[in-house]
Amino acid sequence: MTPTAEPAQVNHRATYREVLAEPRFRLLFSTRTVAITADALRITTFSVLVFSATGSALLSALAFGIGFIPQLFGSLLLGSLADRLPPRALITGGYALTCAAALLLALVRMPVAASLGVVALVALATPVFHGASSRLVAQSLEGDAYVLGRSLNNIAASGAQLFGLALGGAAVAALGPHRALVVSAALYLGCALAVRIGLPRLQPGESGGTPGGAQDDGGAVRASLRGAGLLLRERTVRRLMLAQWLPVAFVAGAESLLVAYAGGRHFAPGWYAVLMGCLPVGMLVGDLLVGRLLPPPTRERLVVPLTALMGLPLLGFAAEPGVGVSSCLLLLCGFGFAYGLGLQRPFLDALPQEGQGQGQAFGLLGSGSMTLQGVGPACFGAVAAGVGTGGAIALAGGAAALTAGWILTWHLPASPVPVPNCSTGSENGNEQHACRSPAR
């Protein structure tokens, strides 16, 4: 059946109330928000722990990003499992695995290299359960509701990062870094239990994936590589992925240097957390205003200006400003992250229809972004050794601004022309309507 849509649906502006009324999205949204809090607590605590032990800006930046770097390889080798295995088991297992890793870092004293290796190994599996979760969200929300769902996730992620930073500072001060990691493990465990209890037991075919085991057409690795190759050979999909990967990776490289920047400028203890918190505050405000107040076509027209806004304020760090100016620059940079909302509809439209391969596509999108967010800190951490942290942050901002220029050279896909054709049928015992967005 060819997906169709009512004329009003293409430009229909959904509301957050409509999005949160979907029970499956509400569960995945709430658990992911808690998990992001745990991520922020774990990542910042681990980065501070490594910096305290080594005094190295490069190793501190690497500790910040090591959980991101291997994700692309995990997606390429295992990504097809997001469409081929039951989603509840995948998502629950993912949270349980991250819980175990946090406990290992907290309870077992290891060399820095071994600790980095533990985080890297766990990151290989991350794209599988993130892809399964993202596919369920895309199957649950229609049209602009999906874009607002992504907006809600971004807003919650910003708030969760802020809370994670605050919780991290308080937990490290009160408990020490190792016990603070135990707190993050408890949060991951709570997410695993919530998904195990609250998410129905769906088979891949019921949730829009590919029925059958991983061995159906040559094994998970072969199927994953083949699916990733098909996605990346499609020019529109490849461009839209790069547009969502590159600016975020450059800003992550800048963000990873804020601890060292604050230390080098002799800011008061704890001010690094304030600087790092400015980015998610800007992200929260940007996603809330752009997602809620602007109609879908306007969001898509603002992709290039908002991308430029991510990079241009960071150029000011070349002058090595103080706390106040640095905070304002980071707030403006964070606001620019709302550019991603204008890419959600074109990206979803470009994916295979009816859910086939969507889980792997979402896993590849997320893992590529996470990997480059890990590469960014490593690269700009090395650059900082030569030009200083302020200069390296400015270079990262310049690279993000150049990406906006690249996006300007190609055009986002035009909004699809709807073909009214509505019918009602039955799927899996539930009434379903054939009036769907072309993104479906």
Legacy VTK file of the C-alpha trace (Angstrom):
# vtk DataFile Version 3.0
C-alpha trace
ASCII
DATASET POLYDATA
POINTS 440 float
0.000 0.000 0.000
1.393 3.426 -0.957
1.334 5.836 1.986
-0.832 8.874 1.433
-1.801 11.993 3.332
-4.558 14.507 3.620
-3.684 17.973 2.210
-3.834 19.635 5.629
-1.581 17.033 7.196
1.609 18.068 5.427
1.630 21.541 7.037
-0.358 20.587 10.137
1.359 21.882 13.273
1.089 19.302 16.023
1.145 20.077 19.751
3.211 18.661 22.583
-0.017 17.502 24.227
-0.807 15.316 21.204
2.690 13.850 21.224
2.683 13.029 24.943
-0.746 11.403 24.633
0.906 8.451 22.843
1.669 5.881 25.614
4.559 4.144 23.866
6.300 7.433 23.110
5.700 8.613 26.680
7.473 5.563 28.106
10.433 5.755 25.723
10.655 9.519 26.220
10.704 9.336 30.019
13.234 6.502 30.243
15.501 8.127 27.678
15.400 11.389 29.655
16.519 9.588 32.806
19.211 7.767 30.829
20.561 11.056 29.449
20.807 12.334 33.022
22.811 9.226 33.855
24.955 9.745 30.738
25.783 13.338 31.693
26.613 12.258 35.239
28.805 9.374 34.037
30.586 11.233 31.228
31.443 14.373 33.181
32.436 12.439 36.298
34.662 10.141 34.255
36.229 13.100 32.401
36.982 14.939 35.650
38.349 11.717 37.167
40.752 11.239 34.247
41.822 14.903 34.247
42.493 14.762 37.994
44.567 11.611 37.584
46.585 12.694 34.531
46.384 16.481 34.202
46.075 15.936 30.444
43.592 17.984 28.399
43.831 15.403 25.593
43.033 12.437 27.865
40.238 14.394 29.547
38.730 15.158 26.124
39.167 11.526 25.096
37.398 10.359 28.271
34.556 12.738 27.409
34.174 11.261 23.921
35.281 7.631 24.171
31.713 6.398 24.581
30.845 7.923 21.208
33.756 6.883 18.977
33.012 3.128 18.492
29.286 3.548 17.841
29.600 3.857 14.068
31.406 0.509 13.929
28.697 -1.037 16.076
26.041 0.278 13.721
27.858 -0.992 10.617
28.371 -4.474 12.074
25.255 -4.983 14.203
22.766 -2.309 13.124
20.392 -4.697 11.339
19.519 -6.275 14.697
17.474 -3.156 15.509
14.970 -4.320 12.868
15.291 -8.077 13.448
15.018 -8.666 17.206
12.203 -7.869 19.694
12.540 -4.201 20.694
11.725 -4.668 24.384
14.605 -7.087 24.852
17.014 -4.854 22.939
16.169 -1.658 24.816
16.106 -3.344 28.226
19.388 -5.116 27.522
21.014 -1.866 26.417
20.189 -0.069 29.644
21.305 -3.094 31.669
24.629 -3.168 29.821
25.356 0.499 30.488
24.429 -0.067 34.135
26.977 -2.886 34.363
29.687 -0.734 32.751
29.096 2.143 35.190
29.300 -0.272 38.118
32.548 -1.724 36.776
34.114 1.730 36.502
32.908 2.576 40.005
33.895 -0.581 41.858
37.024 -1.825 40.066
40.133 0.350 40.117
41.633 0.090 36.639
44.312 1.903 34.640
42.987 4.793 32.545
43.491 2.829 29.322
41.448 -0.104 30.643
38.635 2.195 31.785
38.512 3.816 28.358
38.371 0.343 26.816
35.348 -0.664 28.913
33.391 2.399 27.831
34.391 1.852 24.200
33.253 -1.792 24.180
29.838 -0.949 25.595
29.450 1.773 22.968
29.580 -0.866 20.207
26.130 -2.134 21.240
24.545 1.284 21.758
23.310 1.794 18.146
21.257 -1.399 18.277
18.998 -0.464 21.187
18.913 3.227 20.246
17.869 2.251 16.723
15.089 0.013 18.038
13.825 2.805 20.296
13.906 5.421 17.520
12.052 3.089 15.154
9.269 2.607 17.701
8.957 6.388 18.064
8.765 6.840 14.285
6.086 4.137 14.088
4.082 5.719 16.912
4.025 9.362 15.763
2.712 10.714 12.461
3.715 13.753 10.391
4.591 16.868 12.391
3.970 14.922 15.605
7.177 13.034 14.852
9.130 16.295 14.464
7.676 17.598 17.736
8.541 14.273 19.333
12.147 14.870 18.341
11.832 18.416 19.672
10.554 17.102 23.005
13.430 14.648 23.143
15.893 17.487 22.499
14.308 19.706 25.150
14.302 16.873 27.668
17.876 16.004 26.736
18.954 19.583 27.419
17.221 19.605 30.790
18.575 16.172 31.619
22.108 17.255 30.745
21.766 20.269 33.028
20.449 18.126 35.840
23.164 15.542 35.186
25.852 18.211 35.393
24.404 19.581 38.617
23.941 16.094 40.029
27.472 15.195 38.976
28.996 18.165 40.773
26.956 17.508 43.917
27.571 13.750 43.838
31.330 14.097 43.324
31.539 16.665 46.136
29.454 14.585 48.525
30.349 11.021 47.551
33.518 11.118 45.463
33.744 10.205 41.757
33.525 6.436 42.179
30.336 6.530 44.243
28.924 9.120 41.825
29.301 6.493 39.103
27.225 4.127 41.243
24.439 6.727 41.193
24.524 6.717 37.380
24.362 2.909 37.384
21.223 3.028 39.561
19.567 5.389 37.071
20.347 3.043 34.177
18.929 0.130 36.141
15.689 2.035 36.736
15.352 2.646 32.979
15.861 -1.037 32.223
13.180 -2.080 34.704
10.700 0.543 33.436
11.042 -0.613 29.818
10.857 -4.284 30.817
7.616 -3.696 32.741
5.954 -0.998 30.658
6.709 -1.837 27.020
4.586 -4.572 25.398
6.362 -7.621 24.093
6.419 -6.825 20.370
7.958 -8.993 17.705
9.922 -7.229 14.941
7.112 -7.637 12.416
4.586 -6.104 14.809
6.693 -2.975 15.352
7.493 -2.322 11.723
10.799 -4.191 11.539
11.870 -7.283 9.689
10.424 -10.526 11.075
12.763 -13.389 11.627
16.117 -13.997 13.202
19.436 -12.492 12.389
20.400 -15.525 10.347
17.674 -15.147 7.713
19.877 -13.713 4.962
23.444 -14.477 5.880
23.808 -13.267 9.435
23.611 -9.990 11.312
27.014 -8.668 10.242
26.476 -9.237 6.524
22.935 -7.853 6.654
24.107 -4.820 8.641
26.905 -4.000 6.214
24.610 -4.448 3.228
21.870 -2.255 4.754
24.333 0.478 5.744
25.803 0.450 2.256
22.369 0.868 0.674
21.575 3.802 2.950
24.883 5.603 2.428
24.802 5.157 -1.352
21.527 7.100 -1.459
22.644 10.699 -2.024
19.770 12.385 -0.183
20.091 10.148 2.882
23.870 10.607 2.936
23.651 14.389 2.738
20.987 14.605 5.428
23.029 12.380 7.731
26.176 14.461 7.258
24.193 17.642 7.849
23.078 16.231 11.205
26.506 14.828 12.089
29.092 17.474 11.292
27.970 20.655 13.136
27.215 18.688 16.298
30.608 16.954 16.118
32.459 20.266 15.811
30.585 21.762 18.764
31.244 18.601 20.800
34.943 19.115 20.126
34.634 22.640 21.515
32.550 21.480 24.491
35.094 18.853 25.466
37.710 21.579 25.954
35.689 23.655 28.413
37.096 21.885 31.482
40.645 22.600 30.321
39.683 26.140 29.195
38.259 26.985 32.612
41.333 25.529 34.286
43.744 27.389 32.011
41.932 30.696 32.598
41.985 30.020 36.376
38.227 30.290 36.765
36.864 29.488 40.198
36.320 25.754 40.923
33.057 24.506 39.469
32.752 27.181 36.761
33.494 24.555 34.107
30.076 23.053 34.920
28.421 26.460 34.420
30.052 26.821 30.994
29.074 23.292 30.004
25.545 23.951 31.230
25.116 26.957 28.936
24.979 24.769 25.830
22.010 22.649 26.956
20.214 25.783 28.219
20.527 27.317 24.759
19.434 24.038 23.187
16.368 23.871 25.403
15.268 27.416 24.564
15.955 26.977 20.861
14.074 23.715 20.501
11.147 25.008 22.530
10.750 28.205 20.498
11.491 26.772 17.055
9.579 23.546 17.624
6.489 25.025 19.211
6.071 28.421 17.586
7.183 27.927 13.981
5.307 25.944 11.297
7.116 23.056 9.529
8.085 24.977 6.324
9.644 27.802 8.360
11.726 25.366 10.401
13.126 23.916 7.187
13.971 27.366 5.790
15.919 28.202 8.979
18.256 25.199 8.779
21.200 27.161 7.324
20.937 30.280 9.568
20.616 28.159 12.706
23.556 25.970 11.671
25.657 29.104 11.233
24.524 30.252 14.691
26.046 27.092 16.162
29.499 28.000 14.914
29.875 31.772 14.683
29.669 32.571 18.453
32.497 30.128 19.159
34.852 32.281 17.081
34.817 34.685 20.029
36.834 32.204 22.103
39.905 33.179 20.047
40.053 36.246 22.321
39.875 33.988 25.425
36.957 35.823 27.099
36.007 35.592 30.740
33.150 33.687 32.329
30.347 36.122 31.435
31.139 36.513 27.736
31.956 32.812 27.375
28.589 31.901 28.865
26.719 34.179 26.429
28.610 32.777 23.450
27.781 29.220 24.487
24.104 30.081 25.011
23.893 31.407 21.427
25.694 28.340 20.135
23.242 26.068 21.937
20.246 27.897 20.448
21.520 26.983 16.978
21.048 23.272 17.698
17.384 23.778 16.762
18.530 23.562 13.127
18.068 19.799 13.389
14.281 20.117 13.624
14.180 21.337 10.041
15.934 18.180 8.849
13.666 15.613 10.532
10.858 15.577 7.959
13.197 15.393 4.927
15.212 12.615 6.577
12.175 10.523 7.489
10.783 11.001 3.972
14.027 9.712 2.488
14.005 6.420 4.435
12.580 3.099 3.196
8.798 2.859 3.562
6.799 0.709 5.991
9.607 0.430 8.560
11.870 -1.904 6.564
15.391 -0.865 7.530
14.230 2.167 9.511
15.678 0.844 12.750
19.090 0.452 11.131
18.794 3.919 9.543
18.045 5.541 12.892
20.831 3.535 14.509
23.254 4.644 11.797
22.150 8.272 12.155
22.643 8.199 15.927
25.848 6.171 15.903
27.464 8.285 13.192
26.649 11.387 15.206
27.974 9.853 18.417
31.150 8.597 16.736
31.952 11.977 15.238
31.163 13.582 18.609
33.896 11.312 19.955
36.306 12.074 17.116
35.716 15.819 17.519
37.044 15.976 21.105
40.070 13.856 20.174
40.920 16.045 17.153
40.380 19.414 18.797
42.048 18.197 21.984
45.162 17.563 19.878
44.772 20.974 18.182
44.572 22.631 21.604
48.079 21.395 22.368
49.363 23.670 19.604
47.079 26.720 19.563
45.608 26.694 23.060
42.098 25.803 24.171
40.564 29.146 23.147
42.002 28.916 19.649
40.883 25.306 19.268
37.312 26.180 20.332
37.289 29.002 17.766
38.478 26.636 15.031
35.671 24.225 15.931
33.173 27.060 15.575
34.594 28.028 12.189
34.213 24.457 10.972
30.544 24.410 12.049
29.928 27.703 10.225
31.528 26.287 7.068
29.120 23.347 7.268
26.242 25.820 7.075
27.746 27.100 3.830
27.895 23.563 2.466
24.233 22.929 3.308
23.396 26.153 1.466
24.831 24.674 -1.746
22.148 21.989 -1.919
18.422 22.164 -1.440
16.338 20.282 1.099
13.706 18.040 -0.527
10.505 19.946 -1.178
7.451 19.160 0.924
5.685 16.213 -0.709
2.534 16.836 -2.680
-0.266 15.016 -0.836
-2.667 12.678 -2.590
-5.948 12.400 -0.678
-6.876 8.753 -0.484
-8.209 7.608 2.852
-9.408 4.207 3.814
-9.813 2.298 7.014
-8.567 -1.191 7.587
-7.347 -3.497 10.298
-3.803 -4.276 11.266
-2.892 -6.615 14.115
-6.447 -6.384 15.414
-6.399 -2.592 15.751
-8.160 -0.106 13.503
-5.658 1.642 11.262
-6.103 4.527 8.828
-4.414 4.730 5.453
-4.209 8.523 5.686
-0.516 8.710 6.572
2.223 11.201 6.044
4.545 10.329 3.159
7.241 10.109 5.830
5.625 6.876 6.867
LINES 1 441
440 0 1 2 3 4 5 6 7 8 9 10 11 12 13 14 15 16 17 18 19 20 21 22 23 24 25 26 27 28 29 30 31 32 33 34 35 36 37 38 39 40 41 42 43 44 45 46 47 48 49 50 51 52 53 54 55 56 57 58 59 60 61 62 63 64 65 66 67 68 69 70 71 72 73 74 75 76 77 78 79 80 81 82 83 84 85 86 87 88 89 90 91 92 93 94 95 96 97 98 99 100 101 102 103 104 105 106 107 108 109 110 111 112 113 114 115 116 117 118 119 120 121 122 123 124 125 126 127 128 129 130 131 132 133 134 135 136 137 138 139 140 141 142 143 144 145 146 147 148 149 150 151 152 153 154 155 156 157 158 159 160 161 162 163 164 165 166 167 168 169 170 171 172 173 174 175 176 177 178 179 180 181 182 183 184 185 186 187 188 189 190 191 192 193 194 195 196 197 198 199 200 201 202 203 204 205 206 207 208 209 210 211 212 213 214 215 216 217 218 219 220 221 222 223 224 225 226 227 228 229 230 231 232 233 234 235 236 237 238 239 240 241 242 243 244 245 246 247 248 249 250 251 252 253 254 255 256 257 258 259 260 261 262 263 264 265 266 267 268 269 270 271 272 273 274 275 276 277 278 279 280 281 282 283 284 285 286 287 288 289 290 291 292 293 294 295 296 297 298 299 300 301 302 303 304 305 306 307 308 309 310 311 312 313 314 315 316 317 318 319 320 321 322 323 324 325 326 327 328 329 330 331 332 333 334 335 336 337 338 339 340 341 342 343 344 345 346 347 348 349 350 351 352 353 354 355 356 357 358 359 360 361 362 363 364 365 366 367 368 369 370 371 372 373 374 375 376 377 378 379 380 381 382 383 384 385 386 387 388 389 390 391 392 393 394 395 396 397 398 399 400 401 402 403 404 405 406 407 408 409 410 411 412 413 414 415 416 417 418 419 420 421 422 423 424 425 426 427 428 429 430 431 432 433 434 435 436 437 438 439
